[in-house]
């Protein structure tokens, strides 16, 4: 396991069950990727492996990433004003702003640059690791971010889509084609789905359905 969040740590019980658990609080996706490569290289060849990786970015404070930020559409003088600002600073700035649309554009540029940065780091990681076609891969998030939506910046305050609608991508073993399902599902069903995919028996307390069953009953997009 590799965690970039200081709250997902040994002291809070998140390391239970892991043979090795690396804590790199608030480090960027690049540093997390370095740790993942080291753990992967030290694995026992031929044995099953569970690798859980947590990336803190994209998350407040929103940080600009070169090459990506220039493509996001906001002028340099706008995003530089808010680059790395903490949530309280941003909320105060929003209340006092005389040009809220411009501020929102700048924050979206910063946030989008963080998303693009993590996408690129994940792409490179998958290219570098010798992951077999039989591996199960799941990518998701615990929350989104409100960017000056409904009078708020950040997360943890509402159930609007900006905070609750997150990506979920699952690669099944030996998959050759993909499908996209538009219907909303819950991350609460992810554990059972992964248990089913790797062929482990379901714990007695686990009664939620597999997302694979749900996807098979819904029309693809």
N, C-alpha and C positions, 0 to 999 in steps of 0.2 A: 504494500500500500504506500502511496505517496500523497501527502496532504499539504496544500498551500494555505489552509485555513487554520488559524490558531485554536479555533473552537472544535475542530475535528481532530482530536489529539489523543495521546495516550492517557492524559489526565482525565479526559471525559469519557473514556471507555471505547473510543473508536478503533483502537488498535487490537482489540480482542479478536482472536482467530487468525491474525496475520503472523506469518513466520518472521517477516521483516516489515517495519513500518517507519517510513521516513517523514519527518516533520520539517517543512520549509515554509513557515508562516509568512504570508503576504508576498512570496516570491512570484516572479512572472512565469508565464507559460514556458519560456525558454529554459529557465533554471529547473522547472519541474521536469521538462523533457530530458535534461541531462541526467537527473536522478533516476528516471524511468529506464533509460538506456543502461545505466550501471546495474540496476536490479535485474534487468532482463539478461544481461551478460553473465550475471552470477548465478542464474537459475540452474537447477539440476536438469541436464538434457534428458529428454524422453519422459519426463514426469508432467502430469497435468499442472497447470499454473493458473491461479487467479490473480489478476493485476487490476487493482482499483486505483484510479488516478483522479485527483481533484485539482482543477484549475480555478484560481480565484478571479482572474480577469476573464471576461468583462464584469466589472463591479466598481461601485463608487469607492474611492475617488477615481474618476475617469481620466485615463492617461492617454496622451497622443502617441501613436506609433508611426514613425517616419515611413514614408511612401504610401501608407494607408490613409493617413489623415488628409493628405493633399487630394485624395480622390473623393472625399466625403462631401464636398460642396460648400462648406462654410469658409469664409475668409479667414486668413491667418490671424488677423487682429481680433477676431471673435473667439476662436477656440483657445487661443493662448491665455485669454483672461481667466478661463475656468479650468485650465489644465491642472489636474492634481488637487483641485479644491475639495475639501471635505463637505459632507452633506449639509451641515449647519451653515457653512459659508454659502453654498449654492441656494439654499432656501432663503437666506437673508438677501442675497443678490436678486433673486426672483421677485421678492416682495418690493424691492426698491427699483427694479428695472424700469426704464422708460421705453424699452424695445424688447418686449417679451418674445415675440416671434424670432427675432435675431438671436436671442439667448438660447431659445429652444433649438434652433438650427445648429448652433455651436456645440451644445451638449450632445445632440444626435450625432454630429460629426465625430466627437471624441468617442462616444459609445460604439459607433459603427467601426471605428478604427481598431478598437479593442477586439471586437468580434472577428474582424478580418485577420488580426494578428494571431488569435487563437486558432482560427481555421488553418492558417498557414503552418503553425507549429504542429497541429495534429496531422496535417497532410505529410509533413516531413517525418514525423514520428512513425507513421504507418509505412512509409517508404523505407525507413532505416531498420525497422524491426522485422526479423524473419517470422512473420505471423503466418501460420498455416491456414489453408482454406477451410479447415475444420474448426477454426476458432470462432467463438461467439463474441461479438463486439456490440456494446451498447453505449450510446452517447446521449446524455440528457442534462438537465439543469434543475436546480431546486426552486428557482424563481426568476422572474424578469425584473425590469426596472421601469419605473414611471419616470418619464422625462418631461416634467412640467405638465403632466396629465392630471386633471381633476384637482389642481392646486397642490400637487405633490411632486417631489423628486426623490427617487430611491425605491425602497420596497418595504414590505412588512406592515403596511397600513391599510390595504384594501384588497378586494377580490376582483378588481378590474382585470381585463385581459392583459394589460401591459405588465402586470406582476405575476399572473397565474398561468399564462399561456407560454409554454416552454417547448423547445425542440426535443424530439425523441427519435433516435435512429437506432435500429437494431439490425445487425448483420447476422444472418443465420448460417450454420455450417454449410459449406459447399454451395452457397447461393450463387446463381448465375444471372438472375434478373431481380429487379426490385419493384416495389409497388408503394404508392403513397396513399394513405387513408386520411380523409379529411375529418372524420368524426373524432371528437375529443375523447381521450382516454385518461387514465390516472397513473401517475408514477407509483401508486400503491400496488399496482398489478405487476410491476417490473420484476420484483423478487421471484414471484412464482413463475413468471415467464422464463427467467434465466435458469431456474431450477429445472424446469421441464426441458429446456434446450440442451442442457448438459447431461440429462438423463439421471438426475439424482431423485430420490424419493421425496415427495412433498412432506414437510413437517405436518403433524396433525392439526396444528392451529391455523394452517394456511388454507383458507377456503376461497380466496379470490380467484377469478378466472384468469386463464392465460391470455395475454394480448394476441397471441397467434390465433387463438380461436375467435377472438373478437374481429381481428383483421380479415379472417377468411369469410366472415358473414357480412362484411361491409364492402360497398363498391369502391374500387380504386379511383384515384383522381388522375 
